[in-house]
Amino acid sequence: MGSLDYLLAALSPLNLLLALAGVVAGTVIGALPGLTATMAVAVLVPFTFSMEPAAALIALGAIYTGAIYGGAYAAILLNTPGTPSSIATTFDGFPMARRGDGDLALTVACLASVIGGLIGAGFLLLLAPPMATVALRFGPVEYFWLGLFGLTLIASLGEGSTIKGLIGGGLGLLLSMVGVAEVGGDIRFVGEFKTLLGGVDVVSALIGLYCIPVLIDLVATPVAHLEASRQVASFRLVEAFGILRRSRLNVLRSSVIGTIVGILPGAGGSIASLVAYSEAKRASPRRAQFGKGEPDGVIASESSNNATVGGGFIPTLVLGIPGTPPDAIILGALLVQGIRTGPTLFTQQAPIVYTFIWGLILATLIMLPVGLLIGRFAFRSIVAIPKAVLVPCVALLTVLGSFAVHNNVHEVQQMVVLGVAAWGVGRMGFSASPIVLGLILGSIAERGFVQGHLIGNARGSILAEFFARPISMAIIFFIVLGLLWPWWAARRARITEARNG
């Protein structure tokens, strides 16, 4: 069979219907705060066991890509990431909604998501085997340096104060060390609270740090949550296309970042969106507008996190190593179907895998009309809902979302405590984003460092293990660049100002 045959197979009425249903279901689930893309795939995966393998993969891929995009709705309209991948979307999406441009923000997010998803799926179609071999070269040391590189982004997420951003990142690192250590089994920062032995759950912490402060502010302030423009446009496609055309380099860069981060096992869309957002802010001539409603921030976040969908499938299908948490669930569904992943998958079972890839591309295209229609309805609805109804509904979703991850009431308690604490430190000028970044990357960096130290000690040279590997040296270069870039940009701005003055 040729590529056209696989495309025609993906275009069958059943596969198109599954792609449409998957995108709609994933978008709706992803839009609800606390219900992650992983949860969306896990809840719906049993329905695919009776399907043909290619059809099952298309349905799961459509659910996954829809859920990643769906998180943008709550991020833009409620300042609450619907999924962890939408953390960076809140930075500029919600300020756009506050000034009456929520419909424009949703349209920009939809277009960027589709483009990022197509680029990620394109990499999956064209470059899966060679890119997977690169991902296989990442060992514990590379993950340590990658986590450290992510932590250098804190300087860009401090919202005006680098010192407060670093303090917030330190708090996140402390939270990541609560409980039993992943390597060694040491018990840390638990005290008398045995419920903390499992550590601080990332999803519960995410809901608490972002949702609870918003709910408290909604109750504490009498002003309307969102302002609609006098005449709310339907989609504002012309404006959105103009913004995307102007920011095409940002779209391409962010999509490539998302694809690469998706290839790295365990990284996921949350890291991809934060890295892409930081890079977009550094490279933009309008960097001062980031965090105040700059569309480029929404573009960077949404194009990168949707690109991780295709990128994450590369190590999943070629190596049998899940690139992202939802990929792990899909990998399990593949095993139930009797499909063995690995390099031979693209030769021995080519009809299944290539039909799926084309189906994923079609599902991404379907996301455009579905996303625009749901986005228009969501914006009009959220604007019209009075706060007396909105606050209890969102509060209920935060409780359900934090409980449903592991059916653990203690994680709901964690969510509330962290949320109230986040509201308190937010009043002192501390942002939740560095805390979340430290929490997510802390465990990755710690695990990589301890394992790398043990391996280096066994080989007789710890320094060589950390500083003599080619990929490690490349990441170290980007870490140094990331640390020096803000200083260099500020110095260049002062020199330019002095010349013009």
Protein Blocks (a to p, Z undefined) as FASTA:
>chain_A
ZZklmmmmmmpmklmmmmmmmmmmmmmmmmpghiafklmmmmmmmmmmmpcfklmmmmmm
mmmmmmmmmmmmmmmmnopafbfklmmmmmmmmmmmmnopmmmmmmmmmmmmmmmmmmmm
mmmmmmmmmmmmmmmmpcfklmmmmmmmmmmmmmmmnnopaklmmmmmmmmmmmmmgcjd
fbhopaehkljmlklmnopafklmmmmmmmmmmmmmmmmpmbdfbdcdfbacfklmmmmm
mmmmmmmmmmmmmmmmmmmmmmpghiammlmmmmmmmmmmmmpmklmmgonapaklmmmm
mmmmmmmmmmmmmmmmmnopafbfklmmmmmmmmmnopacdjklmmmmmmmmmmmmmmmm
mmmmmmmmmmmmmmmmmmmmmmmpcfklmmmmmmmmmmmmmmmmnopaklmmmmmmmmmm
mmmmmmnopafklmmmmmmmmmmmmmmmmmmmmmmmmnopaklmmmmcfklmmmmmmmmm
mmmmmmmmmmmmmmmmmmmZZ
